[in-house]
Amino acid sequence: MKNKIQLISTELAPKAIGPYSQGLVVASNLPLLFVSGQLPIDPATGKLIEGNIAELTERVIENISAILLEGGSHLEKVVRMEIFCTDLKKDFSAINAVYGKYFTNVIKPVRQTVQVSALPLGSPIEISCIAFV
C-alpha cells in the first residue's frame, strides 16, 4: 500500500478556524512517529528562549522538525498536531500565523489547540505531533 492522505471536509461541520484540516484519512504501510510535547528550548543551551509567542512557536516547530528529520520524517508528513497554550485569547492568532508558514500544503494536519493553566518550565506553549515515516 502506498502512503495516502485524504482530506475530509464537510459543510455539515464547522470550518476550521485556523490552518488545519477538519479530518484526514491516513493509509500507510509505513510506521508512525510520535513526537512528545516540545517546548521553546534552545537545543544548544537546554534553556527556554526568550521572545514573543511567534518566536517561541517557531522554536517549538523547529525542534519538532529536527526530531522528525532524525526519525526519517518531516513536517509535510505530520497528520496530527496538539498545541497547548497558557493564553489562547492573547496568543491564538500569532500561533496560527507562524503555524501557517510551516504548514502550507493543501492538506494540513488535523489539530487540537487547548488552553492550560501551566506548562513545564513556565513555557507559554507546548506542541506534540504524529507523523508517518
C-alpha positions in Angstrom: 0.0 0.0 0.0 1.3 3.4 -0.9 1.1 6.3 1.6 -2.0 8.2 1.1 -3.7 11.1 2.9 -7.2 12.0 2.1 -8.7 15.3 3.2 -12.1 15.2 4.9 -14.0 18.4 4.6 -17.8 18.8 5.0 -20.2 21.6 5.1 -22.1 19.7 7.8 -19.5 20.6 10.4 -17.9 23.9 11.3 -15.0 25.0 9.0 -11.5 25.1 10.6 -10.8 28.4 12.3 -7.1 28.1 11.7 -4.5 26.5 9.3 -5.6 22.9 9.9 -8.0 20.3 8.4 -11.4 19.1 9.7 -10.2 15.5 9.3 -7.8 13.2 7.5 -7.9 9.5 6.4 -4.4 8.2 6.5 -3.5 5.0 4.8 0.2 3.9 5.2 2.2 0.8 5.3 5.0 2.8 7.0 5.4 3.3 10.7 4.2 6.4 12.6 6.5 8.7 14.5 5.1 10.1 17.8 6.8 13.3 18.9 6.5 14.2 22.6 5.4 17.7 23.6 8.2 20.2 22.7 8.8 23.5 24.4 10.7 26.5 23.0 14.0 25.3 24.3 17.3 26.1 22.6 18.9 22.7 21.9 22.4 24.3 22.3 21.7 25.7 25.8 18.9 23.5 27.1 17.1 26.6 28.2 13.8 28.2 27.3 14.4 31.0 24.7 13.1 34.5 25.4 10.8 36.3 22.9 7.2 36.8 21.8 4.8 34.0 21.2 5.6 33.9 17.5 9.3 33.4 18.2 8.6 30.8 20.8 6.2 28.9 18.4 8.9 29.0 15.7 11.4 27.5 18.1 9.0 24.7 19.1 8.2 23.9 15.4 11.9 23.9 14.6 12.5 21.5 17.5 9.7 19.2 16.2 11.2 19.4 12.7 14.6 18.3 13.9 13.1 15.3 15.7 11.0 14.4 12.6 14.1 14.5 10.4 16.1 12.4 12.8 13.2 9.8 12.7 13.1 9.8 8.9 10.1 12.0 8.5 9.4 15.8 8.0 6.7 18.4 8.6 4.8 17.5 5.4 4.2 14.0 6.8 2.6 15.3 10.0 -1.1 14.2 10.3 -1.9 15.4 13.8 -0.7 18.3 16.0 -1.6 19.1 19.6 -1.0 22.6 20.8 -1.1 23.6 24.5 -1.1 27.3 25.3 -1.5 29.2 28.5 -3.3 32.2 27.0 -5.2 31.5 23.8 -7.1 34.8 23.9 -3.9 36.7 23.6 -1.8 34.2 21.5 -4.1 32.2 19.2 -3.7 34.4 16.2 0.0 34.7 16.4 0.4 30.9 16.9 -1.8 30.4 13.8 0.3 32.8 11.7 3.5 31.0 12.5 1.9 27.6 12.1 0.5 28.6 8.7 4.0 29.4 7.5 5.2 25.9 8.2 2.1 24.0 7.0 1.4 25.3 3.5 0.2 22.0 2.0 -3.4 21.9 0.7 -3.9 19.0 3.1 -2.9 20.3 6.6 -2.6 18.2 9.7 -5.6 17.9 12.0 -5.1 19.9 15.1 -6.2 20.3 18.7 -5.5 23.5 20.5 -6.1 23.7 24.2 -5.6 26.3 26.9 -4.0 25.1 30.0 -3.2 26.7 33.3 0.5 26.0 33.2 3.2 24.2 31.3 6.7 22.8 32.2 9.4 25.4 32.9 6.8 28.2 32.8 6.6 28.0 29.0 3.5 29.6 27.4 3.4 26.9 24.6 4.0 23.2 24.0 3.3 21.2 20.8 3.3 17.5 20.1 2.6 15.6 16.9 2.1 12.4 15.0 3.7 11.9 11.5 4.2 9.0 9.2 7.7 8.0 8.3 
